[in-house]
């Protein structure tokens, strides 16, 4: 019989142990299988962008990928958050993972047959919809795997491995693409299958759930909670607008094939694309490791504002870059700075939210951030089609800097916020009218 998920012996007083959270077997298993899924998803994302640009030769096709993925985000994320709060979160998550597995297999079949592009967009829509179903349940599951005292460390390590996957995934995807686009989709399907097996095996303690029924009222409670928690609202909306404007990643196929001059180490455009796509994740890994080995963050609000400003500056310089190593370095810095805001935002959202509302509030957070990723890709593709890719990237970086200045004045609580280690618990929001 496996050993129970009991805490290790306490560390010496005053000593920070960055690896204490890995003594939790449930957390270890969940995190490692999620790492595989993120690698597979990153490889598939690289494949779909490359295939659409190669087959259409239009930057707008890349923007349409973002739009296709944003619509399910807006339509289904809040209902998915409701389901995560009233049903077994493992089962909700497994249902979403099964769906993404099937859509990845279907994409592989249509890619191999060079099938209809509109049908591939439709499959991408369903793939995003199933991801939305699984997302809030997975986010709300994490606090059940570790105690509150280790949750900030859990977020840091989860972020570290997420960005490790985002670095390894494109590198793996680039290598697979040079041989077969179809194989990238099948690789993604294999990783989600492994995660299904692991999530199915988790045995979690009973937790508080919301009552079923009155879905619209309960979704309104999640929205009202975020609206009344100005600190959470400021952190989430800052990340949302910055990501919406700084959507350079969606235009990387254009930069890899048409703008970047020189080919280091004799790499082809597919390998250049994979390397550029991995650069932000590499920067995020470095920052995540720094944060994971440091005590709980102080001056978190100011750090987030400065980090988003750094993200904007790096985006502007990348937009003007023509040489591989300068472009790679600037993308590295975007990930380096972005990871700070990810840790601050995710920790705030989870620890400030009562357990019975975490699914819905995680869904609101996902809509803010996830839809801005995809809509930012659509905005970047649209501006690139009209004014060129350089104008699209540079204007987005400048807009990000303007947003930081505005948010520093609009949300003084965010500017003054200090520590993430023990935020004051917030009461549940009043029912929305």
DRENBA-266534 format. One record per residue (C-alpha): x negated, y, z negated. Coordinates in steps of 0.05 Angstrom, whole numbers, plus 5000, padded with zeros to 4 digits. Each point is the difference from the previous one (the first is absolute). Layout:
% DRENBA-266534
NODE      u      v      w
NODE      X      Y      Z
...
***
This chain:
% DRENBA-266534
NODE      u      v      w
NODE   5000   5000   5000
NODE   4970   5068   5019
NODE   4977   5045   4944
NODE   5050   5054   4981
NODE   4988   5071   5025
NODE   4973   5025   4933
NODE   4956   5061   4991
NODE   4926   4990   4989
NODE   4965   5018   4935
NODE   4997   5075   4991
NODE   4938   5035   5023
NODE   4956   5037   4952
NODE   5031   5064   4975
NODE   4990   5057   5049
NODE   4973   4955   5055
NODE   5034   5003   5068
NODE   5005   4932   5035
NODE   5019   5012   5073
NODE   5010   4925   5012
NODE   5047   4986   4941
NODE   5061   4997   5046
NODE   4971   4941   5038
NODE   5008   4957   4938
NODE   5074   4999   5019
NODE   5011   4938   5044
NODE   5066   5024   5029
NODE   4969   5066   5021
NODE   4940   4965   5031
NODE   5041   4953   5043
NODE   5048   5054   5022
NODE   4945   5049   5017
NODE   4956   4952   5040
NODE   5058   4975   5043
NODE   5024   5071   5011
NODE   4928   5016   5023
NODE   5007   4948   5055
NODE   5068   5029   5022
NODE   4971   5070   5004
NODE   4942   4974   5043
NODE   5049   4966   5047
NODE   5045   5061   5003
NODE   4941   5046   5016
NODE   4978   4954   5056
NODE   5070   4998   5028
NODE   5007   5076   4996
NODE   4935   5007   5039
NODE   5025   4950   5052
NODE   5067   5034   5013
NODE   4969   5069   5008
NODE   4946   4975   5048
NODE   5049   4958   5041
NODE   5051   5057   5008
NODE   4946   5050   5020
NODE   4968   4952   5049
NODE   5066   4982   5033
NODE   5029   5071   5004
NODE   4939   5045   5000
NODE   5040   5053   4962
NODE   4987   5031   4932
NODE   5075   5005   4990
NODE   5004   4924   4998
NODE   4959   5003   4936
NODE   5047   5052   4971
NODE   5059   4956   5016
NODE   4969   4944   4959
NODE   5003   5048   4940
NODE   5072   5019   5015
NODE   5021   4927   5008
NODE   4971   4984   4932
NODE   5026   5063   4966
NODE   5074   4988   5016
NODE   5004   4934   4959
NODE   4962   5036   4945
NODE   5054   5054   4996
NODE   5059   4952   5008
NODE   4981   4940   4957
NODE   4951   5021   4946
NODE   5051   5026   4950
NODE   5046   4939   5008
NODE   4938   4956   4991
NODE   4984   5037   4935
NODE   5071   4986   4976
NODE   4992   4926   5016
NODE   4934   4998   4963
NODE   5035   5027   4937
NODE   5061   4954   5000
NODE   4971   4934   5027
NODE   4939   4957   4986
NODE   4943   5042   5029
NODE   4961   4938   5021
NODE   5058   4976   5043
NODE   5011   5068   5032
NODE   4926   5004   5015
NODE   4997   4930   5030
NODE   5060   5016   5045
NODE   4962   5060   5028
NODE   4936   4960   5010
NODE   5037   4945   5037
NODE   5028   5052   5047
NODE   4932   5032   5014
NODE   4971   4932   5014
NODE   5053   4985   5053
NODE   4993   5069   5033
NODE   4924   4992   5004
NODE   5009   4933   5035
NODE   5050   5031   5048
NODE   4952   5057   5015
NODE   4946   4949   5016
NODE   5046   4964   5049
NODE   5020   5064   5036
NODE   4929   5026   5002
NODE   4975   4934   5029
NODE   5053   5004   5055
NODE   4990   5075   5010
NODE   5074   5007   4985
NODE   5044   5061   5000
NODE   4971   5060   4963
NODE   5069   5023   4975
NODE   5011   4930   4970
NODE   4932   5005   4966
NODE   5021   5067   4970
NODE   5064   4966   4976
NODE   4959   4944   4967
NODE   4956   5053   4967
NODE   5064   5032   4973
NODE   5022   4935   4968
NODE   4930   4987   4974
NODE   5001   5068   4965
NODE   5069   4986   4973
NODE   4977   4936   4967
NODE   4939   5035   4972
NODE   5048   5051   4969
NODE   5040   4944   4968
NODE   4938   4971   4966
NODE   4965   5066   4982
NODE   5040   5027   4940
NODE   5005   4930   4970
NODE   4925   4990   5005
NODE   4985   5069   4970
NODE   5049   4989   4942
NODE   4972   4931   4987
NODE   4930   5025   4983
NODE   5017   5029   4931
NODE   5027   4932   4981
NODE   4932   4968   5012
NODE   4959   5043   4952
NODE   5013   5038   4935
NODE   5008   5076   5002
NODE   4930   5009   4970
NODE   4969   4967   5062
NODE   5047   5028   5052
NODE   4955   5058   5023
NODE   4943   4950   5009
NODE   5047   4954   5038
NODE   5019   5057   5047
NODE   4927   5018   5011
NODE   4981   4928   5018
NODE   5061   4990   5042
NODE   4983   5064   5038
NODE   4928   4977   5007
NODE   5019   4934   5030
NODE   5054   5032   5043
NODE   4947   5045   5031
NODE   4951   4942   5005
NODE   5053   4966   5042
NODE   5010   5063   5040
NODE   4925   4999   5015
NODE   4993   4925   5013
NODE   5066   4995   5038
NODE   4982   5046   5058
NODE   4930   4969   5004
NODE   5032   4931   5004
NODE   5053   5028   5047
NODE   4948   5031   5046
NODE   4962   4934   5004
NODE   5065   4962   5014
NODE   5024   5052   5052
NODE   4936   4992   5040
NODE   5020   4927   5010
NODE   5077   4999   4995
NODE   5053   5050   4979
NODE   5049   4944   4988
NODE   4955   4969   4947
NODE   5003   5064   4958
NODE   5076   4993   4992
NODE   4993   4926   4982
NODE   4946   5017   4949
NODE   5049   5048   4966
NODE   5054   4946   4998
NODE   4952   4952   4967
NODE   4982   5049   4944
NODE   5073   5015   4983
NODE   5014   4925   4996
NODE   4945   4993   4948
NODE   5029   5058   4959
NODE   5069   4967   5002
NODE   4971   4938   4967
NODE   4965   5040   4946
NODE   5060   5045   4983
NODE   5044   4938   4997
NODE   4954   4970   4947
NODE   5002   5060   4953
NODE   5035   4988   4933
NODE   5018   5067   4970
NODE   5033   5018   4934
NODE   5072   5024   5001
NODE   5006   5075   5011
NODE   5055   5052   4997
NODE   5042   5005   5062
NODE   5052   5050   5022
NODE   5072   4976   5007
NODE   5025   4984   5069
NODE   5051   5043   5035
NODE   5007   5074   5014
NODE   4938   4999   5044
NODE   5007   5072   5023
NODE   5006   5026   4929
NODE   4939   4960   4978
NODE   4959   5023   5060
NODE   5020   5071   4981
NODE   4972   4988   4931
NODE   4932   4983   5031
NODE   5000   5063   5042
NODE   5023   5042   4940
NODE   4945   4971   4957
NODE   4946   5022   5048
NODE   5032   5068   5011
NODE   5003   5016   4925
NODE   4929   4974   4986
NODE   4964   5060   5031
NODE   4931   4971   4987
NODE   5018   4936   5038
NODE   5035   5041   5054
NODE   4939   5045   5010
NODE   4951   4942   5006
NODE   5044   4959   5047
NODE   5019   5059   5045
NODE   4928   5025   5005
NODE   4977   4932   5025
NODE   5060   4997   5047
NODE   4988   5066   5035
NODE   4924   4990   5004
NODE   5009   4932   5032
NODE   5054   5026   5047
NODE   4953   5054   5026
NODE   4935   4960   4998
NODE   5020   4942   5045
NODE   4934   4993   5037
NODE   4998   4925   4993
NODE   5055   4989   5051
NODE   4958   5035   5053
NODE   4938   4958   4990
NODE   5012   4958   5063
NODE   4995   5066   5039
NODE   4936   5021   4965
NODE   4969   4930   5006
NODE   5013   4994   5075
NODE   4999   5072   5026
NODE   4966   5049   4952
NODE   4944   4968   4960
NODE   4934   5002   5038
NODE   4948   4946   4994
NODE   5008   4928   4979
NODE   4957   4981   4939
NODE   4974   4929   5000
NODE   5030   4989   5069
NODE   5071   4997   4973
NODE   5059   5000   5047
NODE   5060   5045   4990
NODE   5037   4947   4960
NODE   4942   4995   4951
NODE   4994   5076   4996
NODE   5074   5003   4984
NODE   4993   4948   4946
NODE   4940   5036   4969
NODE   5035   5068   5000
NODE   5064   4969   4971
NODE   4959   4968   4945
NODE   4964   5065   4981
NODE   5056   5030   4956
NODE   5007   4935   4963
NODE   4925   4997   4988
NODE   5003   5069   4969
NODE   5059   4979   4957
NODE   4962   4939   4975
NODE   4941   5042   4977
NODE   5046   5048   4963
NODE   5042   4944   4971
NODE   4938   4965   4972
NODE   4977   5065   4969
NODE   5068   5010   4968
NODE   5006   4928   4977
NODE   4934   5003   4963
NODE   5016   5066   4966
NODE   5044   5011   4938
NODE   5071   5024   5011
NODE   5002   5062   5045
NODE   5002   5070   4969
NODE   5022   5063   5037
NODE   5040   4955   5046
NODE   5045   5054   5029
NODE   4943   5046   5020
NODE   4961   4941   5027
NODE   5058   4981   5045
NODE   5007   5071   5028
NODE   4925   5005   5015
NODE   5000   4930   5031
NODE   5057   5016   5048
NODE   4964   5064   5020
NODE   4937   4959   5014
NODE   5043   4953   5042
NODE   5023   5060   5042
NODE   4930   5026   5011
NODE   4974   4932   5022
NODE   5059   4993   5048
NODE   4984   5067   5033
NODE   4927   4981   5011
NODE   5019   4931   5027
NODE   5047   5033   5050
NODE   4941   5038   5031
NODE   4952   4941   4998
NODE   4973   4967   5064
NODE   4945   4956   4971
NODE   5015   4933   4968
NODE   4962   5009   4935
NODE   5029   5070   4985
NODE   5070   4974   5015
NODE   4988   4939   4956
NODE   4972   5042   4942
NODE   5060   5047   5001
NODE   5050   4943   5001
NODE   4961   4969   4942
NODE   5010   5065   4961
NODE   5075   5001   5014
NODE   5005   4932   4966
NODE   4952   5021   4944
NODE   5043   5059   4981
NODE   5067   4967   5013
NODE   4988   4945   4950
NODE   5001   5050   4942
NODE   5070   5023   5017
NODE   5023   4928   5010
NODE   4978   4980   4929
NODE   5031   5062   4968
NODE   5066   4994   5037
NODE   5010   4925   4992
NODE   4982   4999   4925
NODE   5046   5059   4986
NODE   5059   4969   5038
NODE   4995   4932   4965
NODE   4984   5021   4928
NODE   5050   5058   4999
NODE   5057   4956   5023
NODE   5042   4952   4956
NODE   4994   4927   5023
NODE   5073   4994   5020
NODE   4990   5058   5049
NODE   4932   4984   5028
NODE   5026   4967   5064
NODE   5042   5061   5019
NODE   4946   5051   4980
NODE   4948   4959   5037
NODE   5046   5002   5060
NODE   5005   5076   4996
NODE   4924   5003   4996
NODE   4994   4954   5060
NODE   5047   5044   5041
NODE   4960   5062   4983
NODE   4933   4968   5017
NODE   5015   4945   5049
NODE   5047   5040   5045
NODE   4950   5057   5001
NODE   4947   4952   5025
NODE   5043   4977   5057
NODE   5033   5067   5015
NODE   4930   5030   4996
NODE   4979   4951   5054
NODE   5059   5021   5043
NODE   4984   5074   4989
NODE   4927   4989   5018
NODE   5018   4962   5064
NODE   5051   5053   5020
NODE   4952   5058   4989
NODE   4944   4961   5034
NODE   5043   4988   5061
NODE   5017   5074   5005
NODE   4935   5034   4979
NODE   4947   4946   4997
NODE   4974   4954   4945
NODE   4949   5050   4973
NODE   5053   5055   4989
NODE   5045   4948   4966
NODE   4947   4978   4949
NODE   4971   5069   4985
NODE   5067   5033   4990
NODE   5021   4944   4953
NODE   4938   5010   4957
NODE   5011   5075   4996
NODE   5073   4989   4981
NODE   4977   4954   4944
NODE   4957   5055   4970
NODE   5058   5048   5002
NODE   5044   4949   4964
NODE   4949   4992   4943
NODE   5000   5075   4988
NODE   5076   5002   4999
NODE   5008   4939   4954
NODE   4950   5028   4950
NODE   5049   5059   4990
NODE   5066   4962   5006
NODE   4982   4945   4950
NODE   4959   5030   4943
NODE   5014   4936   4959
NODE   4960   4961   5051
NODE   4943   5049   4996
NODE   4998   4995   4924
NODE   5010   4924   4995
NODE   4941   4968   4964
NODE   4998   4925   4985
NODE   5031   4938   5033
NODE   4985   4953   4943
NODE   5062   5010   4957
NODE   5052   5044   5034
NODE   5062   5015   4958
NODE   5056   4953   5017
NODE   5057   5033   5036
NODE   5073   4987   4984
NODE   5044   4972   5054
NODE   5030   5051   5047
NODE   5073   5020   4992
NODE   5046   4969   5052
NODE   5002   5040   5064
NODE   5066   5034   5014
***
